[in-house]
Amino acid sequence: MPDQTEGQGTPGQRPVPLPVGSPIWTSFFTVAPLILVGTIEPDGEEHNLAPKHMAMPLGWSNHFCFVCSPRHATQQNAQRTGEFTVSFPRPEQIVETSLAAGPRESDGEKPSLEAIPVFAASEVEGVLVRDAYLWLECRLEQIVEGFGENTLIIGEVVAAAVDERSMRVYEGDDAELLAESPLLAYLSPGRFAEISESNSFPFHTDFRL
Ligand SMILES: Cc1cc2nc3c(=O)[nH]c(=O)nc-3n(C[C@H](O)[C@H](O)[C@H](O)COP(=O)(O)O)c2cc1C
């Protein structure tokens, strides 16, 4: 049995109960990635980009997922085309990343996207963001509903590329790689950080995945 009174945590800590009748996620910070999801609009020509922080690889095979909503053009586009792209922006692209969540005009246009340079994807119909450090092209696999107003969009990665400066190499110095090519982190809600300092994880002896 742990040596502590139930609900009081360790000495010096005071757990504050959070009412779970409403969302708890703005009462503290958590670390998340920040990506740009690319899709093709209904006219079949224009592209859309939208930032997502609830996003990650799904398992150890080449699947990627992100949380979305049926209200977002991103989901409607991915559902219709069966494809989407993912770009991982660098910290210096934080303003571009925010611009991707700009408002739409009455005709449905999102003019802020014009400020985000892109290039064509190779395996799927779509675009990737220039100067990002990692690019994924995905075929839609599944949209899982049932999380309040949110959905989980899952894709199979059918093409991927990493900027040479961000690519891990055999016996390379990972700490130096991240110092020279820092990562962008989203500190939800509403803050971001550039990660350039890192340490090796202290794996247990004989740890196996
Ligand atoms: C920093 C940031 C992170 C976001 N993360 C998510 C997310 O994880 N999931 C989501 O559904 N929306 C997220 N959004 C909101 C949408 O991506 C955003 O409202 C977008 O403009 C929707 O555009 P669309 O209708 O063109 O798809 C985020 C917005 C910002 C600014």
The ligand as an SDF file (V2000), in Angstrom:
LIG
                    3D

 31 33  0  0  0  0  0  0  0  0999 V2000
   -2.6150   25.5740  -32.3480 C   0  0  0  0  0  0  0  0  0  0  0  0
   -3.8670   24.9210  -32.8480 C   0  0  0  0  0  0  0  0  0  0  0  0
   -4.0720   23.5640  -32.6680 C   0  0  0  0  0  0  0  0  0  0  0  0
   -5.2430   22.9430  -33.1390 C   0  0  0  0  0  0  0  0  0  0  0  0
   -5.4180   21.6030  -32.9260 N   0  0  0  0  0  0  0  0  0  0  0  0
   -6.5400   21.0030  -33.3980 C   0  0  0  0  0  0  0  0  0  0  0  0
   -6.7220   19.5980  -33.2370 C   0  0  0  0  0  0  0  0  0  0  0  0
   -5.8640   18.8840  -32.7060 O   0  0  0  0  0  0  0  0  0  0  0  0
   -7.8670   19.0570  -33.7200 N   0  0  0  0  0  0  0  0  0  0  0  0
   -8.8440   19.8170  -34.3500 C   0  0  0  0  0  0  0  0  0  0  0  0
   -9.8670   19.2750  -34.7750 O   0  0  0  0  0  0  0  0  0  0  0  0
   -8.6770   21.1420  -34.5160 N   0  0  0  0  0  0  0  0  0  0  0  0
   -7.5650   21.7380  -34.0630 C   0  0  0  0  0  0  0  0  0  0  0  0
   -7.3750   23.0830  -34.2710 N   0  0  0  0  0  0  0  0  0  0  0  0
   -8.4440   23.8520  -34.9510 C   0  0  0  0  0  0  0  0  0  0  0  0
   -8.5420   23.6550  -36.4450 C   0  0  0  0  0  0  0  0  0  0  0  0
   -7.4790   23.0300  -37.0870 O   0  0  0  0  0  0  0  0  0  0  0  0
   -8.8880   24.9770  -37.1010 C   0  0  0  0  0  0  0  0  0  0  0  0
  -10.0560   25.4790  -36.5440 O   0  0  0  0  0  0  0  0  0  0  0  0
   -8.9430   24.9210  -38.5810 C   0  0  0  0  0  0  0  0  0  0  0  0
   -9.0040   26.2450  -39.0070 O   0  0  0  0  0  0  0  0  0  0  0  0
  -10.1050   24.1570  -39.1490 C   0  0  0  0  0  0  0  0  0  0  0  0
  -10.0380   24.4440  -40.4940 O   0  0  0  0  0  0  0  0  0  0  0  0
  -10.7900   23.6700  -41.6220 P   0  0  0  0  0  0  0  0  0  0  0  0
  -12.2720   23.8870  -41.4240 O   0  0  0  0  0  0  0  0  0  0  0  0
  -10.2560   24.3440  -42.8290 O   0  0  0  0  0  0  0  0  0  0  0  0
  -10.4080   22.2160  -41.5290 O   0  0  0  0  0  0  0  0  0  0  0  0
   -6.2310   23.7150  -33.8090 C   0  0  0  0  0  0  0  0  0  0  0  0
   -6.0120   25.0920  -34.0250 C   0  0  0  0  0  0  0  0  0  0  0  0
   -4.8490   25.6930  -33.5560 C   0  0  0  0  0  0  0  0  0  0  0  0
   -4.6450   27.1620  -33.7810 C   0  0  0  0  0  0  0  0  0  0  0  0
  1  2  1  0
  2  3  1  0
  2 30  2  0
  3  4  2  0
  4  5  1  0
  4 28  1  0
  5  6  2  0
  6  7  1  0
  6 13  1  0
  7  8  2  0
  7  9  1  0
  9 10  1  0
 10 11  2  0
 10 12  1  0
 12 13  2  0
 13 14  1  0
 14 15  1  0
 14 28  1  0
 15 16  1  0
 16 17  1  0
 16 18  1  0
 18 19  1  0
 18 20  1  0
 20 21  1  0
 20 22  1  0
 22 23  1  0
 23 24  1  0
 24 25  2  0
 24 26  1  0
 24 27  1  0
 28 29  2  0
 29 30  1  0
 30 31  1  0
M  END
$$$$
